[in-house]
Amino acid sequence: MKTLNIHSSSSEPVDAVDRLWLEGCLQHVQGGHIVKKIAVIGTHGVGKTTLCNALVDFLKKTDKRVELLEEVVRDCPYPIHEKQTYEAAEWIALNQVMREREKERSKIDYLICDRSAFDPLPYLGVFREKTAPYSMELHHSLWAYTRAYLKTYHKLVLVAPSDKIIESDGFRHTDKEIQLKVHMIFYDELEDMDIDAKWCDPSQGPYIFLIESEKIFTNIEQTCKHILE
């Protein structure tokens, strides 16, 4: 498992203004209560939900007040997968933000998110050629907003796919090629985005953890401990 870090693209740490903005996003509106948000992100069929549930159980054992935000996409009223539209990505992203904020209003210590507000965008990128025409200006604006919103998470856990087949649950896409394409967009964007994600010194800002799917199940309690330490 690699420990990664989001910070400015320069060699200097995040400046004071950026740090204050980040801290403001992480704090509860009333009383400055800080809710640590951890988002488990990435492509489908890699064990994200299993890891989220394990993190919740681990935290409860340590007497932490914790809430789980389940996948928003399963409530989406718009078509997804090959028929995904811009409206679907927009609905998923904005509802993710709203539901996170609703959860944060509770006096909790941790919010574990099964996906982030950014997650629908890589899928839109993969299926873009098959979707109905839409405004690229809106696309770029939503992409920029959701990437910037990643600053509000205390930690991000990117789960990489293994060689195993994708088990069908009647909802998720089972094409391995699609799974890998989506993962590579996540990986490349986290490496290049303007918040900026660099695979480097974890001493500044929110951490990014990269973990292989199969390693989640090897010693899941140890995995949780490492993410939360």
N, C-alpha and C positions, 0 to 999 in steps of 0.2 A: 504494500500500500504506500502510495506517495502522498506526502503532505504538501499542499500547494498554497499559493497566496495570491490574493487580488490586490494590486496596488498600481500606482502610476507607471506609465510606460518609461519614464525616465529612471535614472538610478537613484533618485531621491525618494524618500518616503512620501506618503500622501500628505498634502499640505494641510494646514490647520483648518481652513475653511471646509475642505472636503471631509476632514475627520469630524468636524462638528455636525456637518450635514448628515453623515452616516450615523453618528450617535443619536441624532434627533430622530432618524427613521427607526432606530432600534428601541426607542423608549416609548412606553405607554404614555398616552396623552395626560392622564391624571396622575400627579404625584411623581412623575419621572420613573415609574416602574419599568424596568427593562425586561422584555420578553426575548429570550434567545430563540431565534428561529433557525431551524435546520431543515433544509430542503434536500430531499433525495431525488436526483434528477437523472435524465438520460433516456435512452431508447427503451422500447417496450420488451417485456418478457425476460427481464434480467434479474428479477428478485427485489425490485424497489419496495413493493408493498410489504414483503416479508421483512426487509430490513427496517422499514418504518415501524411496523408492529413490534419488532424486537427492541428498537430504541425506546419506544413508549414503555414497554414492560420493564426494561432495564432502569429507566428513570423512576418509575413508580416504586421499584424496590429500594431506591435511595431516598424515598419520601419527597421527591420533587413533584410539584404541581405541573402536570403536562397534559396537553391536548393533541389529538391527531387530526390533521386535515386530510381527508381522503381525496382520491383523484377526482378532479372537477370534470374532466372530459366525459365521464360516463353519464353525466347529466345534460350534456350538450344537446340542444334541440336541432342543431344543424348537422348536415352530413359530415362524416369524417373519413379517414383513410383516402383512397383514390378519389373520392367525391368531395373531399374537404374543400371548403370555401374560405375566403378571407374572413367572412362573417363568423365562421366556426372558430378560427384562431383568435379573433378579437373577443368573442364571447367567452372562450375558455380563459384567456389571459386576464380579462377584466374581472371575471367572476372569481378567479383565483385571488386577485388582489383584495376584492371586497370581502371574501370569506376569511382571508387571513386577518384583515383588520377587525372583523367581528370577533374572531377568536382572541385577538390580542386585547380586547376590551376586558376580558376576564383576568383575574389576578392569578396568572399562571407563570411558571418559571420558564417553561419550554413549550414551543409549538413545533411539532414535527409535521412537515409538509410532504405528502406523496406527490411529487413534482413541484415545479415553480411556475411563476407567471411567464417565464421565457419558454417553457417546454413546448407549447404548440407551434412555435415559429420554425424550428428545424423540420417539423413535419410538413408545414406549408412550403418550405423550401424544396423538400423531396417531391411533393405532389403538385408543385406549382404548374407544371406543363399540362396537367390533367384537369386542373380546376377551371371554373368559369372565369372569364376576364375580370379583373378588378384593378383598382387604382394602386399603382406602384408607389405613389406618394404616401398613401395610407399604410401600405406594407412597410415602407422604410420607417415611418413614424412609429408604428407599433413595435417594430424590431428594436429601434433605438430606445423606446420607453421600457420595454421588458428587459433589455440588457442592463440598462441603468438601474432598474428595480432590483437586480441581483445584489446590489449594494446593501439592501435591507436585511439580507440573511446573515446570520452569525456564522454559519458554516454551510457549505454546499458539498454534497456527496454525489459525484458522478460515477455511475455504475456502468462498467464496460461489459459488452456481451461476451459470452463464451462460444464454443463450437456446438453446444447442445441445441437440439431442435427446440422450436418455440411451441410450448404446449398451448393448444387452443382452449380458450375459455368462452368461446362464443362471441367475443368482443374484439380482442386484440388481433393485429395483423400477424400472420404466421410466416411471412416471406423473410428468410434470413438476409437476403440482399438488401431489402428495405431496412431491416433492423440495423445493419452495419452502416448504411448510408446515413441514417438518422444519427447514429452514434458519432460518426466522423464530423458531422456538422456541429454537434455539441462540443466535441473535442477542439476542433479548429476555432470555433467562436470563443471558447473560454481562453484559448491561447492568444487570440488577437483582439478581443473586444476592448473598448475604450475605457473600461473602468480601472485598470486593465488587468487581465488575467495572465500571469506569467508563472511558469512552473519553476518556482525559485524559493527564496528565503521566506519562511513562514512567520517572520517576526512582526510583520505589519498587516493589519486589516483582517477581514474575514478569510478563513481558510477554505481551500478546496481540497477535498479528498478524492482521489481516483482509486477505485477498487474494482477488481475483476469479479464478475458475477459469481463464478463458482467458489470464490474465496469467502463469500458471505456465509455460506453454509458449512465451511470447514470448522470454524469456531466463532459462532455468531456473537457469543457473549464478549469474547475478546475484541471482536470487531467493533461492537458498540462502545466498549470501554475506550478503545483507541480514538474513536470519533469524538467522544464526549470529554476526553481529558484536556 
